[in-house]
Every structure is written in C-alpha cells, then in structure tokens.
Amino acid sequence: MTKDDFIKAGFSVVDSDNNENKLLKFLKENYPSVIKDNEINLQELKAILGLPVDEKVNGYGLNFVGRNVARAKYAQKTDKELRLNTKMSKNIDTTQNLVIKGDNLDVLKILKNYYSGKIKCIYIDPPYNTDSDEFVYPDKFDKEELEVLGLANLSDEDYERMDFSFRTKKSHNGWLSFMYPRLLLARDLLRDDGVIFISIDDNEQANLKLLCDDVFGEENFRNIIIWAYRTGGAPQKNEVFAKKHDYILFYSKSLSYTFNHLKEKIYYKKDFFGAKKDEDGNFYAEVNLRDVIEGEIELLKDGIFYKKISVKPVLNLSSERVKDFPSQKPLGLIKFLIEIVSNKDDIILDFFAGSGTTGHAVMELNKEDGGNRKFILVQIDEPIKEDKPAYQFCIENNLPPVISSITIERLRRAGEKIKKEVEEENSKAGMFEENKKPVPDIGFKVFDTVDAPKLNVDEKGQIQFPEINIDPISRIYNMIFTVGLDEPTQAPEELVKDCIYKVGNNYYITNSDKISKDDFTKVIDNASKSSGKVFIDGWTASLNATLQHFKEDVKIVF
C-alpha cells in the first residue's frame, strides 16, 4: 500500500518528511516574498518587520556559486535507508557504537531523527580541495534535481557555472558547496554544549573559517589549532618555505561549552624542588596541558621564583602514526581533542572516518578513565587504488578493497589490543578488585546504506510496488531511526520471529500481515499499560481487516 492509502484510511503516518521546518513553512505560506530559492531575503524580511533598510549596505559574509543549491540539499529528504551488516559487526547485541558505510550527506539525515541535539563532539578530516579531479562523493546536480529542489528558474549561464562547481571540487565554489550542507547537518546534531573540530590545510582554511562563521556563528569560533605533521624537509614544488603544519578549526555550538582540566607529566633531566619520580626514576611535574609550551617555564618554590628550566611535553603530536593502517590523523592528537571537551558518557561523531582513528581514540580514552563514551563513524565505500599498501592489506585479509574495510578492521584490531591490555593489567598479582578497570565497549554495529523503497509509475500510469528484499531486523532498525524515540544502538527484543520487536516500552512491527489478531491485541494492550507506542512498517503492511481494526492504536512508518 502507498502512504496516501494509509492516510486516506485514517491511519497516523510517520516518515522523515514529518521533520519539517515549521518556521520556513510559515514564512512560505504567509510571507512568500521573504523566501527566494529556499533562502531568506533579509532585506525583504526587514521591510515586512518595519525595520530600517539601508540599500547602500552590501553586508559582509561568504557567498559562492552553488550556495542556494547546497542549502536546498541540506533540507532535501534522503532516498537511502540502512541495512544491518551482521558479518562486519562486532558484539552486535551489546555495543553502543555505530559504523555506517555510505555517503555522509545521506547518513547525517538518517541520524538526525534521533541524534539531533545529542552529539557532544564532532571531529572531521574532510577531503581537501586539491588539483585532482578524483572525488568520490556523488553529490547530484542536473536540471531534474533542480526542479526537485525548487530551483528550476536558473539562467543558462548560472546553470553552467553551478554545473561546473558540482562536477569538480578543484574550485573553491565546488568544495564549499560540498561542505555547506554537511556542516549544517553537523550543527543540528550537536548538543547546546557541543563542539566541532575540522582539520583543513592552507588551500581552504580561510574560506572554511567564513563558512563556519555562517553555520555556527562568528561568536562561537573558539580557536584555530595549528599542529605540525612533520619536522624537517625541504620546500616542495611552488613552496617558498617547507610546509610542515595544518590547521584544526574549533567551534562550539553555543557559549555553554566547557573544557576539562587535563594534567600532563612534564619530564626534567634532574631533580628540583617538588619533583616526583616515575617508575623508571625520571623526574616530572604535573601541569595543566594547555599551559605548557615547549621552551622555558618558571618553577616556583613556596610561591617565590626559583629557577627556569627547559622542558619538552611528552605528548608528541607530529610523529605518531599507526603502523599497520594508512592515516593522516595522529591518535594522540584526536585523543587530546576529545579528552578536553568530553565527559565519560558522551557521544563522539566522525563523518569522514577514514582509517577509524576517532573510534580508536574513543576506545583508548575509555580504557584509561573507565568511561563509556560512544562513537559514530561514517565512511563512504571509497575504492583503494591497487598500487596502495592498503589495497594489498585488504586482499590479504579477504576484505573488499575500500576505505571502510580499513576503518572496520582497524577498530576490530585496536579493540582486541585494548581488551588484552586491560585484562593483563587486571590479572597482575596483588591487584585489588576495586582497582581493576572494566573492559571498554570495543564493539560496533555496522550498517550499509542502500536505496530506500519507492513507488514507480509504469508507461500506462500504473503504480508499481517495490520488491522489499531487506531483512526484517534491518526494517526494524530503519523504523527506529525514522521514528527517533529509541536509541538506535539498542538490540531490539524479538517477540514474534521476523515480525514483532520491542525496544524500551515501544513496539515495532514488520511483515504485519503475517501476525494474528491476538498478537496485535496483546502488543497494543502491553504498550498501553507501559505508555508505549506501536509502530508498523508501511512497506510490508497491507490494509486488511485486522490492521483496520487497530488503526487508532498504531502508527504507520515509511
């Protein structure tokens, strides 16, 4: 049956279209002149509000070809859904971590229903704007797409300019059009006290700063972190000086963010007043990590100047690499960023996951402080070139030669290593039970993104219903993601095989035509007693007499 069929029959229908922007809808209906190409005309809005309009002021901000299209793509409904990948998952029934394979523009929209306003920290290392035309993210742009987005009234000249921007990310316009909708979605997902870190190089650092000012607000810019990724080396082609550093833009969602006061051991060559000794006999002092720079610091004795001493922080962000996996993200750097902004139960998101460094960092932090931070990683199935070591690694380990294989295999191996380290430490002689550390969550549910079901119309105008070939548990998870009431990492309890599942107080039903009226009655009674709700998968439901009987008690999900 179609969504309209259920609506006409009097059912309550839930789908991602229900998450509409109510303010935008109000403006379109009541003040249509304010909205142009899905953008607000601020001058027109000021005029309607009776505020002074200065025609001589051009304003200040970032503008680029494709901005309106990119903004419309942010609001566009995704045509993808998720399929649980049991083979690549680990500890599937207990883990609270997620790895999702697919285009992050689609995945962020899927995550938004439940995770909007729930993510504490986002770290991303997006693909940089380079001279290469190779870019695996398939952001669609054609005249049919413009009609869908409500932007069909473009001149031929404007269309050609945007066509070029979307087909190559070598231009600033193309790269910014790619990043804009993803950053808007990232902002939606952040908690009010959430923060985002974005790695970037010289080529787009200035433009990304302006774009982030637009998305997150200039007042929420916290810092640009400069980190050295190498030492030494001669200038490369077209360089005057050897390039040794990149940047990390740091924004908060609001001014309510907080820092954690970290301590770091700083080692010295000889003893001094108040020094401590580690197990190897080296002298050290504990200081706030953000207060330390390489060079000289003053040591105080009873509050009075004592002497200066040369120090060097132990944390070396420039040279750390994971031997077995290709990565440009040092583990120590990501651990540091997450640690200074997160608490032990926070959710960390990386939607350009690469080799999985962010997930690895989360597990390491949990090992060290007994925390229960959760990670969500998103990585598109980017093919690996045959001349790369990672390609050979995948072949030798019977893995598909795509980046997401590296992501998942690294998490698997890093998790096992962490588990072994914790267990070895806990088994040491004389270790009291209360001092033993718990093994952190080293599992992850893996989901693939696939095309969502959709109705087609044949040449005769007849509706063709899609063949539903996704497994029942994946249909249940898609309902959970769409409804947005229950945390999607939970393992649903199966009550009737391949049909009825329970999460918390809520019930999710697929293949509803296969269950009896007694089953329906029991589920609805139990949900009513626990203040729960009953949701039915619309793609596998039929408008039969049994379902009609319970239409006041259930919601249909598309």
N, C-alpha and C positions, 0 to 999 in steps of 0.2 A: 504494500500500500504506500501511497505518497504521503508526505507531510500534510498536504492540503486535505487529503481524505480524512486523516485523523482529526484535524482541526474542525472540519465540517461536521464530523460525527460527535463533536463536543468534548474531545479529549484535550487535556493540557499538554502542550508540546514544548520540549526543551531542546535547544540546539545552540551552537555558538553565535548565531545571529541575535540571540536574546541579550547578549552583552553589548547593547548599542550605546552610543554616546548620546545621553539624553539632552545635554546642552546643545550639541550640534543639531539634533533633531528639532529642538525647539526653535533655534535660530533659522533653520531651513524653512520651517512651517510658518513662522511669524515675521521674520525679517530676512527674506531671501536675498536682498541686495547686499547683505553683510558677507554672504558666502560666495566666493568665486573660485572655481577649480578646487573645491574642497579646502580652501584656505580662507581665513577670516580677513576681510578688508578692514583694517584698523581705522582708517580714515572715515569710512562709512559708519563703522560702529561708534566712533566718537561723535559723529554728526547726529546719529539717532539718539545717543545718550545726552545730547545737548552740551557736550564738552567742546572747548575751543579747538579748531582745526587750523594748523599752520601749514599752508600749502607750500611754503618755502623750505620746510624742513624735510630732507630726504630720509632721515633716520640713519641708524648705524646697525650693521649686522652682517651675517654671511648670506649671500644669495648665490645660487648656482643653477645651471641648466639641469632640469630634471627634479627640482626640489618639490614641486607640486605632485609629480608622479610618485616620487618616493614617499611623500606624506600619505598619498592615497593608498599606496601599497601597505603601509602600516595598518590602515583601517580595513583593508580587504580581508575577507574570510579565507582561511586556508582550505585547500581541497585535498589535504592529506590527513591520514589518521595513523595510529600506531599499531604495530604487531609485535607481541612479546616474542623475543628471541631466547627461548629456553636453553638452547645449546651454548650460546656465548655468555649467558648469565652465570652468576656465582652466588651461592647462598640465597637463592631466589625467594624462599619463603620467609626469610628473616631480615634481609638487608633493607636499609632505608636510603641507599644510594641509587642514582639513576645514570645510565649511559644511553643516550638516544642518538641513533645514526640517521643523519638526514640534513637537509638544508635548514640552517638555524632560523631563517625567517618563518618557515612553517612551524618549526618546533616551539619557538618562543610564543607563537599564537596559541598553540595547544597547551603550553604550560600556564598561560595567563589565566585561564579559568579558575584554577586552584591557587596558583602561586603568586597571584597579583598581591603586592604589598607584603610578601613573606620572605624575600631573599635579603640576607644581611650583607653579603659581599659578592661582587662580581669581579672576576679578573678575566680579561680577554687579551689575546695577542692576535689581532686580525691580520689578514694578508695585506702586505704593504703595497702601495702603488709603485710599480716598477716599470721598466721598459718592456717587460714581457707581456704578450697577449694572452698567456695562459691564465685562465681564471675559471675555477670550477663551479662557482655559484651561479646557477642558471636563472637569474632574475629576468623575468619575461618582459618584453616590450614589443608591441606591434599595435596596429590600428584597432584590431579586435579587443586587445587588452585595454586600450584607452577608452573604448566605449564602455567596457565593464566598469572601469574606474570613474566614469562620468566626466572624462576629459577629452571628448572627441573633437571639440571645436578648436583644434590647433591649426595654425597655418602650416603650409608645406615646409617652409623654412624652419619653423620651430620643431616640427616633427623630425626633420633630418638632423637637427642639432641634438635632439634627445635620443634619437636612434643611435647616433654615434656614441653618445655618452654611455648608453646602456650596453653597447656591444664591446666596448673596450674600457678597461679600468686603468689604462695608462693616463687618462686625462683626470684632472682634479674633479671635474664635474661627475665623471663616471664613478670614481671612488667614493665621493661624498654621497651620491645617490644610492650607492650600495650600503653605506654605513648608516644613513639617516634613519630609515625605518627600524633597523635593528637596535639602535640606541634608544629610540622612542619606546620600543617594547621593553628594553632593559630597564628604563626608568619606571615603567609600570610595575615591573616585578619587584623592585627594591622596596624594602621597608622604609618607613619615615626616617629611621636612623641608619639606613643602609648606605653603602659606599660602592664606588666602581673604580677599578684601576684599568687603564688601557695602555698597552705597550704600543709604541709608534717610533718611527725614525724621522730623520730631518725632512723628508720629502713632503709629508702631510702634517707634521706636528702643528704648524701654525693654523692651518685650516681646521684640523681636528679640534683645536682649542676653541675656535669660534663656533664650530658645530656643537660642541659640548656646552658652551655658554648658552646656546639656543635651547638645547634639550633639557639640561639640568638647572640652568640659571647661573648667571655670572657670579652671583653671591655664594653659590655652592662650590665654586672652584677652591680646592684646598691646596694643591701643590703640583708642581712638575718635578718628578723624581728623575734624576739623571744617574744612570748606572753604567759602569764600564764593563763591556762584554769581552774586552781583550786588553792586554798590555803589550807594548812594543809594536813593531811592524812599521813598514814604510807606507807612504801615501799610495793609494790606488789610483787608477786612471781618473783624470779630471778632479783629483783631490789636491788641495794646496797643503793641507795637513792630514796626517793619518787619522781616519775616523775610528774611534775606539769606544764610542758610547751611543746609547739610545735613550729614549725617554719613556716615562710612565706618567700619563695624566691621571690625576687623582681628584675625583669629585664625590661629594656627598649628595644625597637626595634632598636633604634639608639641613638646617643648622643644629639638629638634635643628635648628630653623630657623636660618638665617644671614642677615645683611644684607650688602649690597655698600656699600663706602665711596665714595659719589659725590662728585665735585667740581663746583662751580658757580662761574661767573665772577660776581663782585660788582663793580659799576662805581662809580667815585667821580668827583666833579666836578673834583678837582685831584690833583696828584702827591703822593705820600707815600713814605716810605722803603720800598723793596722792591716798589713797584708795577710792574706790567707794562703794556705798551701793546698794544692790538689793532690790526688793520689800518686802523681808522678813527681811530686816535690817542687813543681813550678809555683811561683808567687803570682797571686792575682787579686784583683778587687772587683766587686760587682757594682756596675753603674747602670743608669738608665741608658738604653741602647741609642735613643735619639740624641742623647747629649754627647755622644762620642764621635770624634772625627780623628782621622789619622794625623798624628803630629804630636804636639806637646800639650799636656794638661797639667794643671796645678794641683798638687796634693796638699791638703790642709792637716795640721796637727793641732788638735784642741781648738779648731776654728781659726788658727793663725797660719799664714803662709809658711809652708815647709820647704818645698822644692819643686822644680819642674822635672818631668821625666818623659821620655819619648815612649809612645805606646802605639800599638797597631791592633785594631779589632780582630778577633779570631774569625768573625764571620766574613768570609771571602766570597763575595757575590760574583766576581768577574771570571773565576776559573773553574767553577763547579759544573760538571756535566755528568749525565748518566751514560755509562759506558756502552750499554747494550742497545740503547734507543736513540734515534736522532732527535735532538731537541735544542731549541734556542732559548728555552726557559730554564734558568738555573733553579734547582729545587729549593736551595736556601733562600733565594730571593722571594719566591712565591710563599714559602712558609712564613717568612718575615712579614710580608704584606697582610696575609690572612691573620696572623697572630696579633698584630697591633690593632685590628679592628673587630675581631670576632670573639664571642663567648663560646662556651663549651657545647651548646646545643644549637648553634646557628647553621643556616643553610648557605652553602657556597656554590656559585654558578660560574661555569666557564663554557661559553657557547662557541668558542673556536678552540676546541680541546687539544688538538694536535696530538702529541705523544702522551697526554694524560698527566702532565706534571702537576696540575692543580689538584686532581684527585689523589695523587701520590702524597702531595703536601698535606692535604687534609688528614689522611690516614696517619702520617708521621706525627702531626700535632696531637691527634687523639691518643696515640701511643704514649707520647711524652707527658700529657697532663690528664689522661683518663677521660677526655672529652668525648662527646657524641655528636660532633659536627657532621653534617651530611653534605655530600656533593652531588651536583647535577652537571654532567658533562654532555656537550653536544658536538658532534663531529660529522661532517659530510663524508660520504664514501669517495674520497679523492684518490684516483689511481696513482700508484707509485711507479715512477719510471724504472725501467728494467736495469739501468746502469747504477741505481742507488743501492747501498748496502741494505736498506730496509726492505727492498724488493726480495733480495735473496733470503733475508731473515724470514719473511712471510712464506716463501716457497719451502724452506727447510722445515718450518713448523706447521705446514699444511694449513696456512691461513690465506684468505683472499688478499691479494696484493693491493690493499687500500689502506689509507691512513688510520681509519677507525680500527683496523686489526691491530695496529701498533698501540693505539690508545688502550684497547681492552687487554691485550696481552701484557702490557706494562703494568696495568693495575693488578692483574692476576698475580704476576711475579712479585711485585712490590708488596702486595698484601700478604703473601705467603712468607716473605722475608720478615716482615714486621711481626707476624704471628709467632714465627720461630724465635725471634729476639725476645719477645715478651715472655714466652714460655720458658726460655733458657734463664732469663733473669729471675723469674718466679721460682725456679727449681733450685736456686743456689742454696747451699747449706746455711742454716741459721736465719733464713728469710721468714719473718713473721707473717701470718696470714693477712693481717690488716695492711701490711706494706706491699702486698702483691698487687700488680697492676692488671686490670682487665684487658683481654684481647679486644682491640677496637673492631668496629664493623669493617671488614675487609671485602665485603661482597658488593654486588651491584646487579640491578635488573637492567638488561639490555633490551631496548625497543628499536625496531626498524620503522622508518616512515614509509607508508605505502599509499597508493591512491585511495581516497575515500569513495564509498559507493555513490553513484549519481544516476539519475534517470536520464535516458536518452530518448529522443523522438526520431522515429524512422521516416523514410521518404513519404509514407502515407499519413504521417501525422499521428501515428500510434505510439504510445508511451512504451518504451522497452525497459523492463526492470532489470537491475544489475544482478549478476550472479554473485552471491555472498560466499567467498571462499576463504574467509579469515576464520581462525579457530575461535571457539566460544569464549575462552578466557581472555583473548585479545579484544573481543567485542565488549566484554565486561569492563576491561581496563579503559577502553575508549569512552564508555559511558561515564566512568568515574572521572576521567579527565574533563569531559564535557560538562557534567553537572557541577563539578567544583566544590562539593561538600566534604568529601572524604580524601585524606591524603593518599595520593596515587601509589606511594611506595608500599602500602599495606597489602598483604596477601589476602584476597577475598576467600571467605569460607564457603566451600561448595556444599549446598544443601540438597539440590537435585542435580544429578550429573548433567553437565553441559547446558544447564538451564537456569537454575536459581542460585544466586550467590549473595552473601551477606558481608557488609563492611560496617563496623560500628553498629548503629541502630538502623541503618538503611539497607534496603534490598534491591538487587539489580538482577533483571531477568532478560535472558536472550532465548531465542527459539521458543517463544511463549506459546505457540500453537501446539507444542508437544507436552504441555503440562495440563493437569486436570483442574477442574473447577475447585476440587477440595484443596489442591495445592495453593491455588490463588487465595482461597478463603483463609487458609492457615497463615500465609505470608502477610496478608493485609491485616488480619487480627493481631499478629505479633508486632507488626510495625506500629499499629495504632497504640498498643499498650506501652511501647517504648518511645513514643513520639518520633518514630522514624518515618521514612518515606519509601515508596515503591516506584522504581523506575524500570521502564520496559524498552528494550531495543526496538526502535521503529523499523529498522531494515529487515528484521527477522520476524516481525509481528503480522498477524492477519486480523482483519476486523470481523472476527467470528462472534457468535452469541456470548461465549464465555467472557471474552475481553470487554464486549459492550456492557455486560452486567456490572463490571467493576470500574467503569470509566471515571467515576467520581473519586476513586481511591488511588489511581495510578497516574504517572506522568510518562509520556512517550518521548524517547530521546532519539534525536537524529544527529 
